[in-house]
């Protein structure tokens, strides 16, 4: 079992269970101030087969482009801040503590209209990149 943050190779431990400390993710310094940042947390390097996960930091005024995934289903846990999740053109306010389920093929976007960083954890399956931007 691995407890804490930071990369640790599978060769450094006998198992790959990982605990993600929300407090650490909230306090993590954005290495790209004023820009979106993504920190991969659950990856194939940790022997993940079908599940991926990451921390996303969206600065004040930032957004993720309007997009969809052909196969990916996602759960987002808002761990700090507030934003608007736009789903199929409809706006939904979200804030710390909210959990969002986004099914495959649903067009969506998260927009941070606040004055502070938005932070969320996203876990998704299947483990493939099928981000399709909607123009």
Secondary structure as UniProt FT lines:
FT   STRAND          2..3
FT   HELIX           10..12
FT   STRAND          18..19
FT   HELIX           22..27
FT   TURN            33..34
FT   STRAND          37..42
FT   HELIX           44..46
FT   STRAND          52..58
FT   TURN            60..61
FT   STRAND          67..69
FT   STRAND          73..80
FT   STRAND          82..87
FT   TURN            88..89
FT   STRAND          90..95
FT   TURN            96..97
FT   STRAND          99..102
FT   TURN            104..105
FT   STRAND          108..111
FT   STRAND          118..125
FT   STRAND          131..133
//
